[in-house]
Amino acid sequence: MTNESFLTPALRERARRASPPPHIVLRGSATERGRAYGEAMGERIARSLASYRRLFETCGITWSQSVETAHRYERVIGEHFPTLLDELHGVAQGSGVDFGSLLALNCRTEILPPDYLVQAAAEAEAAADMGNECTAFATARGGEPVLLAQNWDWVGLQRDALVLIESHPDEGPAHLTVAEAGMLAKIGLNEHGFGVTLNILRSRLDGSGVGMPIHILLRGLLDCRDLEDARGLCSALTFAGSSNVLMADAGGSIASLEASPAGARFVEADEGRLCHTNHFLNAELAEHESNLAANLSTEARLARARERIDEVRDVASAERVLSDTTNGLNSICRFPDEAVPEHLRIETVLGVVMDLGARTLHLSGAQPSESGFEAVTLQA
């Protein structure tokens, strides 16, 4: 299917009119930051809750079951990142949402079953179209900026539940992160020039035990000084779900953490370049892969990103790669299939390009091919 066969004028116009998420600035202690976050973003947090409630129900999981499951992760979070629990309690105070529901949002990757793509596709009767998710890449060459970029593909309804958080903690480095409202982090960078992105992966072992929730890890990683620091942090953790975190620092170090209940392995950059989509690159972890057949686009997107990575020399060229629509529904930049029920339509929700040396995050309002980018620089 070519892109033009489903990219209607209405979809183009919607993308062009979209604005990046609202930008909030948080300061103070963990509880104070959380309370301010909850007060400012209560409406968007409610949207996140509604979106995930429906997605969980599609997979046969009630909200009360999701909260019960999330509480199983509370102890491991507290062992490694106790202040993040304080921050979530603050969000609960500020938003009026119970702590358990916020914990479920931050553990949503671990709560979703390994075959959630298959279950969602069965409801949508569109198995071949359900699996497209994120494309990420990083590049570092001498004399050029260190760039870390991602298209975040997910349920399009979540676009109205996003927030750009600029946080200046009393107890750690300042950071910028775009996140789903109610979550503490997703894609972002910190004052040291260290950045993270996220690709969902799926293993048959997902959900078989308790480990560090990946969205909590993303926030914890934003306290790291560089990739070496992040390697040390990750080496002490186990994981209940599967994900890939592509990381880079302003010094030009790049690697991906592929995490699953089977273990965690780093994929190293090749001559200052690394691309990742939604399947394991580590052969040992790939033995446990689940649902690759329901995510037909992941290999096509990875191949396309690798074809174009040498073009990336600056922010503008990275934005052009994120705008690639040459493979229709298998594209790096995806538009929704309007034949799929709205609450299950996977699309590129937004694009992000981070210039780690400049501590600047460039953020699109919707699909990068139609929506311009706005730059936000982390303030001292």
Secondary structure, DSSP 8 states (H G I E B T S, - for coil): --GGGT--HHHHHHHHH-----EEEEEESHHHHHHHHHHHSHHHHHHHHHHHHHHHHHTT--HHHHHHHHHTTHHHHHHH-HHHHHHHHHHHHHH---HHHHHHHHTHHHHS-TTHHHHHHHHHT-GGGS----EEEEE--TTS--EEEEEEEEEGGGGGGEEEEEEEETTS--EEEEEETTSS-SEEEETTSEEE--EE--BTTTTSS----HHHHHHHHTT-SSHHHHHHHHHT---SS-EEEEEEETTS-EEEEEEETTEEEEEE-BTTEEEE-SS--SHHHHTTB--GGG-THHHHHHHHHHHHGGG-SSHHHHHHHHT--TTGGGSSS----TTS-GGG-EEEEEEEEEETTTTEEEEESS-TTTS-EEEEE---
